[in-house]
């Protein structure tokens, strides 16, 4: 994939016919904003003898006015609990500072949980953290949030290809078996859900932010979405596919933990096949396969897992296998080179000498999770072997870096206009260094 294939945070895999086997990738912008939001920091009461409710801890300051609270809360993220009202009818107020202003909320506690609105939290810190994230995201991307469900193209979403094409295939087979039409439409059975870990809306592709009740999940098929997005989803629930969530678009670390492997099996199988019969193929990784074959292989991986057949008997065009490897990496919710490591890698590339750059890259890669690091090491070693055959395949380390940079080191930005393309000069230079000096960087 080249830079012209990536616009406005979306990537497509082009084919010779101009078709595309996949629509938008997961949009990480809201996840990045959550990471940037202020962190909760309780301001403890200096009067340790104060008798305060145990569930508020030392963050309770007793009776305190608005002005007194504002004087104590000096930085964004600072918070405290204060008392107002009469002794017969005490009112507890949560005061916190955000965006340079102190905000006050009536605080409630019931059955071990804290809340100021509908959502309840097991700890006061979780409540404040959720509030800070929500306010920060709404402040930075309010107009985008208001429109994201309207702008979504569900038919091109990452979930649609696997779930709905398999559903249609099942439906067509039932029609053939029963010699008559079958009404397969079924509304989703959505319930508000507390998601654990990192999760994305399968309707619009945006991050499900927050720490509790981030969205809704269908109890019959497992489809996850924002509340507003769930309201716009068609009646296409397919309960028979409840356990078949596939491998594409799944967090890399989660996938390898489930399969107990060092790297995703998709990467291993595709690399092995490319090295067996594709190293001398001109334009390997630059030329994409046909859309129908790409769809077929993706569904084979989602359906058969490690038993998917990628051999020449089924897919004689090696560009299909190479394209699926790129597609798998492109659909990772968190890129192979994570957002935490990305800036450090760019800083390393900007150092003066190659020796300094190599040392800087080694330090930057320590920020990667183990599964990401092991997969990147394996991939760079493979790409170095591809470069060894560049006289035949015409793919130098610079060519490969240009192809893989938007996939491995994406730089989406909510503020970019629709036709703007990011400058990936540094990312390309970083990947070229990783390929050319992989034996030193990963030693």
C-alpha positions in Angstrom: 0.0 0.0 0.0 1.4 3.5 -0.9 0.6 6.8 0.7 -2.1 7.6 -1.9 -4.2 4.7 -0.4 -4.5 6.5 3.0 -6.8 9.4 3.4 -8.5 10.9 6.4 -7.5 8.0 8.7 -9.0 5.4 6.3 -7.1 2.8 4.4 -8.1 0.7 1.5 -6.4 -2.2 -0.3 -6.6 -1.5 -4.0 -6.9 -4.2 -6.6 -6.2 -4.1 -10.4 -9.9 -3.7 -11.0 -10.1 -0.7 -8.5 -12.3 -2.7 -6.1 -11.5 -2.8 -2.4 -11.8 -5.9 -0.2 -12.1 -3.9 3.0 -13.5 -0.5 4.2 -12.4 1.8 7.0 -10.0 0.5 9.6 -10.6 1.1 13.3 -10.3 4.9 14.1 -7.9 5.4 17.0 -8.4 9.1 17.5 -10.7 8.9 20.5 -8.5 6.4 22.1 -5.5 8.8 21.7 -7.6 11.5 23.3 -8.5 9.3 26.2 -4.7 8.7 26.7 -4.1 12.5 26.7 -6.9 13.3 29.2 -5.9 14.7 32.6 -5.4 12.0 35.3 -7.3 12.1 38.6 -5.3 13.4 41.6 -7.0 13.6 45.0 -6.2 16.5 47.2 -6.0 15.1 50.7 -7.4 17.0 53.7 -4.5 18.3 55.9 -6.6 17.8 59.0 -6.0 14.1 59.7 -8.2 14.2 62.8 -11.3 15.1 60.7 -14.0 12.5 60.9 -14.9 11.8 57.4 -17.0 9.1 55.7 -14.8 6.1 55.1 -15.9 5.7 51.5 -14.5 9.2 50.6 -11.2 8.7 52.4 -8.8 11.6 52.9 -10.2 13.4 49.8 -13.0 14.6 52.1 -12.4 18.1 53.4 -15.5 18.7 55.5 -17.4 22.0 55.2 -15.8 24.1 52.5 -17.0 26.9 50.2 -16.7 27.2 46.4 -13.9 29.7 46.7 -12.0 27.6 49.3 -12.2 24.6 47.0 -11.0 26.6 44.0 -8.0 27.8 46.0 -6.9 24.2 46.8 -7.5 22.7 43.4 -4.6 24.2 41.5 -4.1 21.8 38.6 -6.3 20.0 36.1 -7.4 16.6 37.4 -7.2 17.7 41.1 -10.4 16.9 43.0 -11.8 16.8 46.5 -15.1 16.1 48.3 -16.7 18.8 50.5 -19.7 19.1 52.7 -22.6 21.5 52.4 -26.1 21.7 53.8 -27.3 21.1 57.3 -26.2 18.4 59.7 -29.6 16.8 59.4 -29.5 16.9 55.6 -25.8 16.8 54.5 -24.9 17.3 50.9 -21.7 16.0 49.5 -20.2 17.8 46.6 -17.4 16.6 44.3 -15.2 19.5 43.2 -12.7 19.0 40.4 -10.6 21.2 38.1 -10.8 20.8 34.3 -9.5 23.1 31.6 -8.6 25.7 34.2 -12.0 25.8 35.8 -13.4 24.2 39.0 -16.6 22.3 38.5 -18.9 21.1 41.2 -21.2 18.0 41.2 -23.7 16.6 43.7 -22.1 13.3 44.8 -24.0 10.2 45.8 -23.0 6.9 47.4 -25.1 3.8 47.5 -24.4 0.1 48.1 -20.6 0.6 47.7 -20.8 2.7 44.5 -20.2 6.3 43.8 -22.2 8.3 41.2 -23.1 11.8 40.1 -25.3 10.7 37.2 -26.6 7.4 35.8 -23.3 5.6 35.7 -22.0 4.1 39.0 -18.4 3.4 39.9 -16.7 1.2 42.4 -14.3 3.9 43.5 -14.3 7.7 43.6 -11.1 7.7 41.6 -12.7 5.7 38.7 -15.6 8.2 38.7 -13.3 11.2 38.5 -11.2 9.5 35.8 -14.2 8.7 33.7 -15.5 12.3 34.1 -12.2 13.8 33.0 -11.9 11.6 30.0 -15.5 12.4 28.9 -15.0 16.1 29.4 -11.7 16.1 27.5 -13.0 14.1 24.6 -16.1 16.2 24.3 -14.0 19.4 24.5 -11.5 18.3 21.9 -13.8 16.4 19.5 -17.4 17.4 20.3 -18.5 18.1 16.7 -17.0 14.9 15.5 -18.8 12.8 18.2 -22.1 14.4 17.3 -21.7 13.4 13.7 -19.7 10.1 13.8 -22.7 7.8 13.8 -24.3 9.8 10.9 -21.1 9.6 8.9 -20.5 5.9 9.5 -20.8 3.6 6.5 -21.7 0.3 8.1 -21.5 -1.7 4.8 -17.8 -0.8 4.8 -17.1 -1.4 8.4 -14.5 -4.0 9.6 -17.2 -6.1 11.2 -19.5 -6.2 8.2 -17.3 -8.2 5.9 -16.9 -11.2 8.2 -20.3 -11.2 10.0 -22.6 -10.3 7.2 -21.0 -12.0 4.3 -20.9 -15.2 6.3 -24.5 -14.5 7.3 -25.6 -14.1 3.6 -23.7 -17.3 2.7 -25.6 -19.2 5.4 -28.8 -17.6 4.3 -28.3 -18.6 0.7 -27.5 -22.1 1.7 -30.7 -22.4 3.7 -32.7 -21.1 0.8 -31.1 -23.7 -1.5 -31.6 -26.5 1.0 -35.3 -25.6 1.7 -36.2 -24.6 -1.9 -37.9 -21.4 -0.6 -37.2 -17.9 0.8 -36.1 -17.6 4.4 -36.6 -14.5 6.6 -33.2 -14.1 8.2 -33.6 -10.6 9.6 -33.3 -10.4 13.4 -33.0 -7.2 15.6 -29.9 -7.1 17.8 -30.5 -7.7 21.5 -28.5 -4.8 22.8 -27.8 -4.3 26.5 -25.6 -1.6 28.1 -22.2 -3.2 28.7 -19.1 -2.7 30.9 -16.3 -3.4 28.5 -12.9 -4.6 29.8 -9.7 -3.5 28.1 -9.7 -1.7 24.7 -12.8 -1.9 22.5 -14.1 -0.3 19.4 -17.5 0.4 18.0 -18.2 -2.2 15.2 -20.6 0.2 13.5 -18.6 3.4 13.1 -15.1 2.1 14.0 -14.5 4.7 16.7 -13.1 3.9 20.2 -15.5 3.1 23.0 -14.1 5.5 25.6 -14.7 5.6 29.3 -14.3 3.1 32.1 -17.8 1.7 32.5 -21.0 1.3 30.5 -19.0 2.6 27.4 -21.6 1.3 25.0 -24.0 -1.6 24.2 -23.3 -5.2 23.3 -25.7 -7.7 21.6 -26.3 -10.6 23.9 -27.0 -12.9 20.9 -24.1 -12.2 18.5 -21.6 -10.0 20.6 -21.8 -6.9 18.3 -20.4 -3.9 20.2 -21.4 -0.3 19.5 -21.9 3.2 20.9 -25.5 3.7 22.2 -26.3 6.0 19.3 -24.7 3.7 16.7 -26.6 0.7 18.1 -29.9 2.6 17.4 -28.9 2.8 13.7 -27.9 -0.7 13.2 -30.1 -2.8 10.8 -31.8 -5.9 11.9 -29.0 -8.2 10.9 -28.2 -10.1 14.1 -26.8 -13.6 13.4 -26.9 -15.7 16.6 -25.3 -18.7 14.8 -22.1 -16.7 14.6 -22.0 -15.7 18.3 -18.7 -17.4 19.0 -17.1 -16.6 15.6 -15.5 -13.3 16.1 -12.6 -14.0 13.7 -9.0 -12.8 14.0 -9.1 -9.5 12.0 -9.5 -6.4 14.0 -8.7 -8.2 17.3 -6.1 -6.7 19.7 -2.8 -8.4 19.0 -1.9 -9.2 22.5 -5.4 -10.7 23.2 -5.1 -12.9 20.1 -1.7 -14.4 20.9 -2.8 -15.0 24.6 -5.9 -16.9 23.4 -3.8 -19.0 20.9 -0.8 -19.2 23.3 1.7 -18.2 20.5 4.5 -15.7 20.4 3.0 -14.0 17.3 -0.3 -14.0 15.6 -0.6 -17.2 13.5 -1.8 -15.1 10.5 1.6 -13.4 10.4 3.5 -16.7 10.7 1.5 -18.5 8.0 1.6 -15.6 5.5 5.3 -15.0 6.0 6.1 -18.7 5.6 4.2 -18.8 2.4 5.7 -15.6 0.9 9.2 -16.9 1.7 8.4 -20.2 0.1 7.2 -18.9 -3.2 7.1 -15.1 -3.3 10.6 -13.7 -2.7 11.4 -13.4 -6.4 7.9 -12.0 -7.3 8.2 -8.5 -8.7 6.4 -6.0 -6.6 5.7 -8.3 -3.7 3.8 -6.4 -1.0 3.3 -3.5 -3.4 0.9 -5.3 -5.8 -2.3 -6.3 -4.2 -4.4 -9.4 -5.0 -7.9 -9.5 -6.4 -10.7 -8.5 -4.1 -12.7 -11.7 -4.3 -9.6 -13.8 -3.4 -8.7 -11.4 -0.6 -12.2 -11.7 0.8 -12.1 -15.5 0.5 -8.7 -15.8 2.4 -9.8 -13.4 5.1 -12.9 -15.4 5.7 -10.9 -18.6 5.7 -8.7 -17.3 8.5 -11.8 -16.1 10.5 -13.5 -19.4 9.9 -10.7 -22.0 10.1 -8.1 -20.1 12.2 -4.7 -21.8 12.1 -6.0 -24.5 9.7 -6.7 -22.0 6.9 -5.1 -23.2 3.7 -2.9 -20.5 2.1 -1.1 -22.8 -0.3 -0.7 -22.3 -4.1 -3.4 -25.0 -4.6 -6.0 -22.6 -3.3 -4.3 -19.2 -3.8 -1.9 -19.4 -6.7 -1.4 -15.6 -6.7 1.1 -15.0 -3.9 0.1 -11.3 -3.8 -3.2 -12.4 -2.2 -1.3 -13.9 0.7 1.0 -10.9 1.0 -2.0 -8.6 0.8 -3.8 -10.4 3.6 -0.7 -10.0 5.8 -0.8 -6.2 5.2 -4.6 -6.2 5.8 -4.3 -8.1 9.1 -1.7 -5.5 10.3 -3.8 -2.6 9.0 -6.9 -3.7 10.9 -5.2 -4.0 14.3 -7.0 -1.7 16.8 -3.6 -0.6 18.2 -0.9 -0.5 15.5 2.0 -2.9 15.6 4.2 0.1 16.4 2.0 1.6 19.2 1.2 5.2 19.9 3.4 5.1 23.0 6.5 4.0 21.0 5.8 6.0 17.8 7.0 9.4 19.1 10.2 7.9 20.6 11.0 6.2 17.3 10.6 9.4 15.4 12.9 11.2 17.8 15.5 8.4 17.3 15.4 8.8 13.5 16.1 12.5 13.9 19.4 11.9 15.6 22.6 12.8 13.8 24.5 9.6 13.2 23.3 6.1 12.2 24.9 4.7 15.4 22.9 7.1 17.5 19.7 6.3 15.5 20.2 2.6 16.1 20.7 3.1 19.8 17.7 5.3 20.0 15.5 2.8 18.1 16.5 0.0 20.5 15.5 2.2 23.5 12.2 3.2 21.8 11.2 -0.4 21.1 11.3 -1.2 24.8 8.0 0.8 25.0 6.3 -1.9 22.8 4.3 -4.7 24.5 6.1 -8.0 24.2 3.7 -9.4 21.6 4.1 -6.3 19.5 7.9 -6.4 19.9 8.2 -10.1 18.9 5.9 -9.7 15.9 7.8 -6.6 14.7 11.1 -8.4 15.1 9.8 -11.3 13.1 8.4 -9.1 10.4 11.5 -6.9 10.0 13.6 -10.1 9.7 11.3 -11.3 7.0 11.4 -8.0 5.1 15.2 -8.0 5.3 15.1 -11.4 3.4 12.7 -9.8 0.9 15.3 -7.1 0.3 18.0 -9.7 -0.3 16.1 -10.6 -3.5 15.5 -7.0 -4.7 17.2 -7.7 -8.0 14.3 -10.0 -8.8 11.4 -8.5 -6.9 12.4 -4.8 -7.3 11.5 -4.1 -3.6 14.3 -2.3 -1.8 14.1 -1.5 1.9 12.9 2.0 1.0 10.1 0.6 -1.2 9.0 -1.8 1.5 9.1 1.0 4.1 7.0 3.2 1.9 4.4 0.4 1.5 4.3 -0.5 5.2 4.7 2.9 6.9 0.9 3.8 6.8 0.0 0.4 8.1 2.6 0.0 10.9 2.9 3.6 12.0 -0.4 5.3 11.1 -0.9 9.0 12.1 -4.6 9.7 12.0 -5.8 13.1 13.1 -9.4 14.4 13.7 -8.4 17.9 12.6 -7.1 16.9 9.1 -9.3 17.7 6.1 -10.7 14.9 4.1 -8.1 15.1 1.3 -5.0 15.7 3.4 -2.3 13.1 3.4 0.1 12.9 6.3 3.8 13.5 5.8 5.3 10.1 6.6 9.0 10.9 5.7 10.2 10.1 9.3 8.1 6.9 9.5 9.5 5.6 6.3 13.0 6.4 7.4 12.4 4.6 10.7 11.1 1.4 9.0 14.0 1.5 6.5 16.4 1.6 9.5 14.6 -1.2 11.2 14.8 -3.4 8.1 18.4 -2.5 7.1 19.8 -2.9 10.7 17.3 -5.4 12.2 20.2 -7.8 13.2 21.6 -5.0 15.4 18.4 -3.3 16.6 16.7 -6.6 17.7 19.8 -8.3 19.0 
